[in-house]
């Protein structure tokens, strides 16, 4: 199967890698290339195709490896993989790169509900340090004065605005927004269906029919076409005997004839997939469930002995407020809430016990939708009462830039 490489993508990645292996006097070359764009557009796969074409070896790090219960482990991992890749360049005598997939998922800050841990801070700081000193990357607890070979770093993600701003500045990271145009999609989809006998005109019509879909939609569509044969195979063998027939079978793996890949059938199956996408977007079962759960909590409040004579706060923001308290916010805190709401910012509330306070492992209170100043104050007072023995802080979030504009501790244990 021959896959298509976008000329724009090939040009950007090839230039970045090559430029980092050249000694260009008087030039400061960014070490990191950040490739970002919509989900499912084939960023990582296009990178792999470029690496294969250039003969580049790759050391991979997943965004899921950038968090750990042990503080410092992800930062140590990045340094270790970088040094290993530098050693590969020296041993193999060829270009090598370090690639971090889904960096924003592991080190980004999406909203007030995302915890900003010590590891997140260390990952950002480590990448900035490596970008500034690419030939002097040390492991914790040791020092090697031998300069390393410079290793270009390529990172992928969906939304780099969630990353720490100093990390993505131009001197450290060169950005490339990958959004395949119609010609790119036709080329990529043509590669996906290259063995299935579709003409160029049919490929173009298929792409135009689902022009707003991402690249992985067409790959999933090709996989969906095989479902009919696999379904026939299951019921022919018998559902209870599929496992014995497929796994370690003496008869060998099952063989399937070539499915029906004509254009009308592909469009029909594609429309089924689009319908399923719409159902996911419109169902919102979690919202409906939470609304019903909250309504039951309000209609049947459970009073404890210390709360039997206290009123129930029937706020409508989704946060459980049946606990009334004697906690009163200071005038300063109320003024801060008023100012945040007036500027269009969202209110967030976080808490942490004394042990986790040392590591910065704050957890969010489920405040839900806050409507107005009185709603915010009552929600905050309920949270203060529920976590009376912990640190509680007020958070202001800019919904447009998805960044925090304020963090202030309003309660301390035993205060």
C-alpha positions in Angstrom: 0.0 0.0 0.0 1.5 3.3 -1.1 0.7 6.2 1.3 0.6 9.9 0.4 2.9 12.5 2.0 1.7 16.0 1.8 4.4 18.2 0.2 3.8 21.0 2.8 4.2 18.5 5.6 7.3 16.9 4.1 8.9 20.3 3.5 8.3 21.6 7.1 9.6 18.5 8.9 12.5 17.8 6.6 13.7 21.4 6.8 13.4 21.4 10.6 15.3 18.2 11.1 18.1 19.0 8.6 18.5 22.6 9.9 19.2 21.2 13.4 22.0 19.0 12.1 23.8 21.8 10.3 26.2 24.3 11.8 24.8 27.6 10.7 27.0 30.4 12.1 25.1 33.3 13.7 21.7 31.5 13.6 19.7 30.4 16.6 17.7 27.4 15.4 14.6 26.4 17.4 15.1 22.9 18.7 11.4 21.9 18.9 8.9 21.7 16.0 5.3 21.8 17.3 2.8 20.2 14.9 -0.8 21.0 16.0 -4.2 20.8 14.4 -7.6 19.1 14.6 -7.9 15.6 16.0 -7.6 12.7 13.5 -5.9 14.6 10.7 -2.9 12.2 10.6 -0.2 14.4 12.2 1.7 11.5 13.8 1.3 9.2 10.8 2.5 11.9 8.4 5.5 12.3 10.6 6.2 8.6 10.5 6.0 8.6 6.7 8.5 11.5 6.5 10.9 9.7 8.9 10.8 6.6 6.8 11.4 8.6 3.6 14.4 10.4 5.1 15.8 7.3 6.9 15.5 9.0 10.3 15.4 6.9 13.5 12.8 8.0 16.1 12.7 7.8 19.9 9.1 8.1 21.0 7.5 9.5 24.2 3.7 9.4 24.7 1.8 12.2 26.3 0.5 9.6 28.8 4.1 9.2 30.1 4.2 12.8 31.3 2.5 12.1 34.5 3.5 9.8 37.4 2.7 9.3 41.1 6.3 10.0 41.7 7.3 13.7 41.3 10.1 14.2 38.8 9.8 10.9 36.9 8.4 12.3 33.6 11.1 15.0 33.5 13.8 12.4 34.1 12.3 10.3 31.4 12.5 13.1 28.8 16.2 13.8 29.8 17.0 10.1 29.5 15.4 9.6 26.1 17.1 12.7 24.8 20.5 11.4 25.9 19.7 8.0 24.4 18.8 9.6 21.1 22.0 11.7 21.1 24.0 8.5 21.7 22.1 6.8 18.8 23.2 9.6 16.4 26.9 9.0 17.4 26.6 5.2 17.2 24.5 4.8 14.1 25.9 7.8 12.2 22.6 8.9 11.0 19.8 11.4 11.8 17.7 10.7 14.8 14.8 12.6 16.4 12.9 12.7 19.7 9.2 12.7 19.2 6.6 13.5 21.9 3.0 12.6 20.8 0.0 14.5 22.3 2.1 16.9 24.4 -0.9 19.0 25.2 -2.7 16.0 26.7 0.2 15.4 29.1 1.4 18.9 29.9 -1.5 21.2 28.9 -3.9 23.1 31.0 -7.4 22.9 29.5 -9.7 24.5 32.1 -10.1 25.1 35.8 -10.8 21.4 36.3 -7.3 20.3 35.1 -4.8 19.8 37.9 -1.5 21.6 37.5 0.9 19.2 39.2 4.5 19.3 40.0 5.2 16.9 37.1 3.5 19.3 34.7 5.7 22.1 35.9 8.8 20.0 35.7 8.0 18.7 32.2 7.6 22.3 30.9 10.7 23.5 32.6 12.7 20.5 31.3 11.7 21.0 27.7 12.5 24.7 28.0 15.9 23.9 29.5 16.7 21.4 26.7 15.6 23.8 24.0 18.0 26.5 25.5 20.9 24.1 26.1 20.5 21.1 23.6 24.1 19.9 24.0 24.2 20.0 27.9 21.3 17.8 29.1 22.1 16.1 32.4 20.4 13.4 34.4 19.5 14.2 38.0 22.2 13.3 40.5 25.0 13.1 37.9 27.1 15.4 35.7 28.7 14.5 32.4 30.9 17.4 30.9 31.0 15.7 27.4 28.8 17.7 25.0 25.9 15.8 23.5 24.9 15.8 19.9 22.0 18.2 19.2 18.7 16.2 18.9 15.8 17.8 17.1 12.5 17.4 19.0 9.1 17.1 17.3 5.9 17.3 19.3 2.3 16.9 18.2 -0.9 18.1 19.8 -4.4 19.5 19.2 -4.3 22.8 21.1 -0.9 24.3 21.9 -2.6 27.3 23.6 -3.0 25.1 26.6 0.7 24.8 27.0 3.0 27.0 29.1 3.5 30.1 27.1 7.3 30.5 27.5 7.7 26.9 26.2 6.1 27.7 22.8 7.8 31.0 22.2 9.4 31.3 18.8 13.0 30.9 19.9 12.3 27.5 21.4 9.5 26.1 19.3 8.6 26.5 15.6 4.9 26.0 15.1 3.2 24.3 12.1 -0.6 24.1 11.9 -1.5 21.0 10.0 -4.9 21.3 8.2 -5.0 19.2 5.1 -6.7 20.9 2.1 -8.8 19.2 -0.5 -5.8 18.1 -2.6 -4.1 16.7 0.5 -7.2 14.8 1.5 -7.6 13.3 -2.0 -4.0 12.2 -2.0 -4.2 10.7 1.5 -7.6 9.0 0.9 -6.3 7.7 -2.4 -3.5 6.0 -0.6 -5.9 4.5 1.9 -8.0 2.9 -0.8 -5.1 2.3 -3.3 -5.7 -1.5 -3.3 -9.5 -1.3 -3.6 -9.9 -0.4 -7.2 -11.4 3.1 -6.8 -10.8 5.5 -9.6 -9.4 9.0 -9.1 -12.9 10.5 -9.8 -14.5 8.2 -7.2 -11.9 9.2 -4.6 -12.6 12.8 -5.3 -16.4 12.3 -5.0 -15.9 10.4 -1.8 -13.8 13.2 -0.3 -16.2 15.8 -1.4 -19.2 13.9 0.1 -17.4 13.9 3.5 -15.3 17.0 3.1 -15.7 18.1 6.7 -14.5 14.8 8.1 -11.0 14.2 9.4 -8.6 11.8 7.8 -9.1 9.0 10.3 -12.8 8.9 9.2 -11.8 7.5 5.9 -9.5 4.9 7.4 -12.3 3.9 9.8 -14.7 3.7 6.9 -12.4 1.2 5.1 -12.3 -0.9 8.2 -16.1 -0.7 8.6 -16.6 -2.3 5.1 -15.1 -5.5 6.4 -17.7 -5.8 9.2 -20.2 -7.5 6.9 -17.9 -10.4 6.1 -16.7 -10.7 9.7 -20.3 -10.8 10.9 -21.1 -13.6 8.4 -18.0 -15.5 9.6 -19.1 -15.3 13.2 -22.6 -16.6 12.6 -21.3 -19.3 10.2 -18.8 -20.6 12.8 -21.1 -20.0 15.8 -20.7 -17.3 18.4 -19.7 -19.9 21.0 -16.9 -21.3 18.8 -15.3 -18.1 17.5 -12.6 -18.0 20.1 -11.4 -21.5 19.3 -11.6 -20.9 15.5 -9.6 -17.6 15.6 -7.0 -18.1 18.4 -4.5 -20.9 18.0 -6.7 -22.7 15.5 -5.3 -25.8 13.7 -7.1 -24.6 10.6 -5.1 -21.5 10.3 -6.4 -17.9 10.2 -9.7 -17.4 8.4 -9.6 -16.0 4.8 -12.0 -13.3 3.5 -12.9 -12.4 0.0 -12.4 -8.8 -1.2 -15.4 -6.7 0.1 -17.6 -4.5 -1.9 -15.8 -1.2 -2.3 -18.0 0.5 -4.8 -18.6 4.2 -4.3 -22.3 3.9 -3.4 -21.6 1.4 -0.7 -18.8 3.5 0.8 -21.1 6.6 0.9 -23.9 4.5 2.5 -21.6 3.2 5.3 -20.1 6.7 5.7 -23.5 8.2 6.3 -24.1 5.6 9.0 -20.9 6.7 10.7 -21.8 10.3 10.5 -25.2 9.5 12.1 -23.4 7.8 15.0 -21.2 10.9 15.4 -24.3 13.1 15.6 -25.8 10.9 18.3 -22.8 11.3 20.5 -23.0 15.1 20.1 -26.7 15.3 20.8 -27.3 12.7 23.4 -25.7 14.4 26.4 -26.8 11.6 28.7 -24.4 12.7 31.4 -26.0 16.1 31.6 -29.4 14.6 31.8 -28.3 12.1 34.4 -26.7 14.8 36.6 -29.8 17.0 36.3 -32.0 14.2 37.5 -29.7 13.3 40.3 -29.5 16.8 41.5 -33.3 17.2 41.4 -33.6 14.1 43.6 -31.1 15.4 46.0 -33.1 18.6 46.3 -36.5 17.0 46.6 -35.3 14.5 49.3 -32.6 16.2 51.4 -31.0 14.1 54.1 -30.6 16.0 57.3 -27.9 15.1 59.8 -28.4 15.8 63.5 -26.2 18.9 63.3 -28.0 20.1 60.2 -31.6 19.3 61.1 -32.7 22.9 61.7 -30.5 24.4 58.9 -32.0 25.5 55.6 -31.2 23.8 52.3 -29.6 25.9 49.7 -31.5 25.2 46.5 -28.9 26.7 44.1 -29.2 25.6 40.5 -25.6 25.2 39.5 -25.2 21.4 39.8 -23.1 21.5 42.9 -24.5 19.7 46.0 -25.4 22.5 48.4 -27.5 20.7 50.9 -24.9 21.5 53.5 -25.4 25.0 54.9 -22.6 26.4 57.1 -21.6 29.3 59.2 -18.7 30.1 56.9 -18.8 33.7 55.7 -16.6 35.1 53.0 -14.4 38.1 53.7 -15.3 41.3 52.0 -12.0 41.0 50.1 -13.0 37.6 48.7 -16.4 38.8 47.7 -14.9 41.7 45.9 -12.6 39.4 44.1 -15.5 37.2 43.0 -17.4 40.3 41.8 -14.4 41.6 39.8 -13.8 38.2 38.1 -17.5 37.9 37.1 -17.6 41.5 35.9 -14.6 40.8 33.5 -16.3 37.7 32.1 -14.0 35.2 33.8 -15.2 31.8 35.1 -15.0 30.9 38.8 -13.2 27.7 39.9 -12.6 26.3 43.4 -9.9 23.9 44.4 -9.0 22.1 47.7 -6.1 20.0 49.0 -5.2 18.5 52.3 -2.0 19.4 54.2 0.0 16.4 52.9 -0.8 17.0 49.3 -0.4 20.7 49.6 3.4 20.2 49.7 3.3 18.6 46.2 0.8 21.0 44.8 -1.8 18.3 44.0 -4.9 20.4 44.1 -8.3 18.9 43.4 -11.3 20.7 41.9 -14.6 21.2 43.6 -17.5 20.2 41.2 -19.0 23.7 41.1 -20.9 23.2 37.8 -22.5 26.2 36.2 -22.3 29.4 38.3 -24.9 32.1 37.6 -24.2 35.4 39.2 -22.4 36.7 42.3 -24.8 35.2 44.9 -24.6 31.8 43.3 -20.8 32.0 43.3 -20.7 33.0 47.0 -23.1 30.3 48.1 -21.1 27.7 46.2 -17.8 28.8 47.6 -19.3 28.8 51.2 -20.5 25.3 50.7 -17.1 24.2 49.5 -15.4 25.8 52.5 -17.8 24.0 54.8 -17.3 20.6 53.2 -13.5 20.9 53.2 -13.1 22.9 56.5 -9.9 21.1 57.4 -8.1 21.7 54.1 -6.6 24.4 52.0 -9.2 26.0 49.6 -8.3 28.5 46.9 -10.3 30.6 44.5 -9.4 30.4 40.8 -10.3 32.8 38.0 -10.1 31.4 34.5 -10.2 33.3 31.1 -12.6 31.1 29.0 -11.3 32.5 25.7 -7.6 31.8 26.3 -8.2 28.9 28.6 -5.7 30.3 31.1 -5.8 31.1 34.8 -5.8 34.8 35.6 -5.9 34.5 39.4 -5.2 31.9 42.1 -5.6 32.9 45.8 -5.9 30.8 48.9 -8.9 31.7 50.9 -8.8 29.0 53.6 -6.1 27.3 55.5 -6.4 24.3 57.9 -7.0 25.2 61.5 -7.2 28.9 60.6 
